[in-house]
Amino acid sequence: MLKVSGLEVYHGWVQALRGISFSITEGEMVAVLGANGAGKSTLLGALAGLHRPKNGDITLNGQSLSGRAPEYIVRQGVSLVPERREIFSSMTVYDNLLLGAYHRYRSSKDEVIMDIKKIFDLFPALVGREAHTAGTLSGGLQQMLAIGRGLMARPRLLLLDEPSIGLAPLVAREIMSTLSALKKTGVTIILVEQNTAAALKVADRALIMERGQIVLSGGTDEMMGNERVQQAYLGRARMAQPAVVL
């Protein structure tokens, strides 16, 4: 479905992505893990058209997205839920959801209204808050709204940037459970997440990024058992070797 080949992105003179290559099949959830500054958000931004690659290619179902405008990429079925949610805080919950479908509202208004109902089914905690100003919601509700807004574009590929950041553990678990449910509906997901353990529980595969490069990739079970991942990202100290008694 998605193929990324030799992707290089610069922020000014600083190279943020260095020859990134990977592919994703339809219906997969792939976690992108790594420390702050590893290039994870830049990768999502490049896929969504926010950062123009200097080299490399991004193809979705055989069609190149490299260098295309974000509006074009949204219309091809790619939707980004950004870090820190970036909702329109002065607008209502309902209007935030409508904006997620801005590119198809005039042509399919009835379908958009139906999709909003589906978002409230997916996130029942938002029910009754349709007319509330989005900025007055709790962090967890704002994250649900941000994901709902992203889904209003009817994406084939959903890009999620740190959906659990700043949330209470119980709310974060609820968000991850919702992502698992979404995956079962056939939505392909790339999940950037600092909570490595939570991401590995819901994803099919994981990519580990360091300094703008993918340094490790594999299935989540393989990653959970990898000593390097355990030490660097799961907080598990290496077991001390027993002393040899002479």
N, C-alpha and C positions, 0 to 999 in steps of 0.2 A: 504493500500500500504506500508507505513512505520510504523513500530512499535518500539518504544524505551522503554525499561523496566529496571528500577533500575540502570540507567547509572551513574557510578562513574569514574571520571578522576582526576588524580593527576599531578601537575607540581612539580616534586621533592617531597618535604614533604608537599606541600600545596595542599589541596583538592580543585579543581576548580569546579567540578560538584558533586552534592550530591543527588543521587537517582532520577535522572531525568526519568520521564515516560510520554509518550504521544504517540498519533498515528495520522496519516494523511491519508486521503483517496485520491485516484487518482483525479487529476484536481484541488485540493485545493491550495489556497495560504494562508500560515500561517505566521503571523508576530511574531517575537521574540523580545520583547522589554525589556528594563531595562537600568540601569545606567552603566557607565564604570566599568569594573571589576565584573560584575554580572555573567559572564561565557558564554555569548552569542557566542563569537567567538570560544571559546573552544568547545562548543556544535557542531558548524558547522565543526570544525576541526576533532572532533571525528567521525562525520557522514561520513566525507570524507577520513578517515583513517590516518589523520595526527597525531592524539593522540590515543594511545592505552588505551582502558578502563581497569581499574583494576577490576571492577565488572559491571554486567549488560549485556544487549544484545541489538543489533541493527539488525532488520530484514527488508528486502525489498522484498515484495511479498513472504514472508515465508522463504526466504533464509538469513541466518545469515551473517552479514558483520563484526561482532566484531573481532578485531584483524587482519583483512585482510589488505593487502598492498593497498596503494592509487591507483596503476595501476589496480588492480583487481576490486576495487570499481568503478572506472571510466568505466570499461568494463561492469559492471552491470547496468550502466545507471545513475550514480550519478556524478554531475559536480559542482565544487566549483568556484565561482567568489570571490576571496579574497578581504579583506579590502585593501584600497590604490591601488587597481587594479593589481599591480604586473605584468604589461606587460613587454615584452622584449624590452626595450627602444631603443636598437641599431639595432633592426630588423625592417623590413618594416611592414606596416599594413597587407599586404597580407600574409606574412610569419608568423605573429602572429596568424592569423586565421588558417593557415595550421597546426600549432603546436597543436591547439585545437583538431584536428582530427588525431593526430599522431598514435593512436592505430588502426585506420582503413584505413589509407591512401593507403597502399599497396594492400589491398584486395578490396577496392572500391573507386579507384581514381576518377572515373567519378562522383560518388555520392558526394564525397567531393567537387569537383569543383562546382557542382550544389548547394550544401549547402552554399558555399561562396557567390554565387549570391543571395541566400535568405537572408543572413546577410546584404548585401548591400541594399536589398529591405526593410529590417526592419529598417536599420539605413542609410537613404539616405545621411545624412551629411558626411558619410565616402566615398561616391562615388567620384572618382577622386583623392583620396588620397591613393590608393592601394600601390603605390611605395614610399610613404612618410615614413621616419623613425618615428616609433611610439612615440619616446621620444619627437618629435617636436610638437605633437598634443596638443591641449588644454586639460584641465582636463575633460571636458565633453565628448570630442571625445575619450579620452583614456578610459573613463568608458564605452562608447558604444562599443569600441573595446574589452574591457575585457569581457563584457556580450556576445558579438558575439563569442569570443574565447570559452567561456564556452558552448555556444549552439552548437558549431561545434562538440562536443562529442555526439550530439543527446541524451541529457539526458532525462530520465523519471522524475528525481528529480533534480531540479536546486537550489543550495544553494547560496544565495547572502548575502555578508557581507558588510553592510553599503554602498550601491551603490550611495547614494546621498551625501556622506561626501565630503566636500570641494567644492561643486559645487554651481554655482549661482542658485538662486531660480527658474528661468525660465528653466534652463537645468535640474534641479532636477525634476521638474514637467514633463518634457518630458520623463525622464527615467521612472518615475512611470507610465506614460501613456503607455509606451512600455511594461512594466511588465503586465499591465492589458490586453494588446493585446495578450501577450504570454500565459497568463492563459487561454484565450479563445480558444487557439489552443490545449489545453489539457495538457500542461506542468505543473507538480506539482512543487510548489515553496515554499521554506522556506526563508523568508526575515528577516534578522537582520537589524534593522534600528534605528538610534537615533532620526530621525524625526518622532515622534510618530503619530502626526496628519496625515502626508502624508501616513504612513504605514497603519493606520486604514481605510483610504479612499479606498485603493486598495485591502486589504486582506479580506479573509472570516472570519478568526478567529485570535486570538492573544493569545500568552503566555507571561506572565510577569515573568521575572527572577530577583531574588535578592539573592546574596551570594551563587550562584551555585545551586539554587533551583527554581522550578516553584511555585510561590506563588499565581498566579491568572491566570485563563484561561476562554475564552468564545468568543462569537461572537463579531464582531467589533462594532455593534450598542450597545451591552451591555457594552463593554469597554468604548465607548465614553461617556456613561451616568454614569459610575462608579465614585463616588466621589474621591476615592483613586487615580484612574488613572488620573482624571482631575487635582488634586492637585500636584501629583508627576511628571507627564509626559506631561501634556498639559498646564502647567503654569497657571492654573485657580485657583485663591485664593478662599478659602471658604467664602461664603457670611456671613457677620456678622449678628448675631441675633439681631432683633430690641429690643431696650430697653423697659423694662416694666415700664409703668407709673403708679404710685400708687396714 
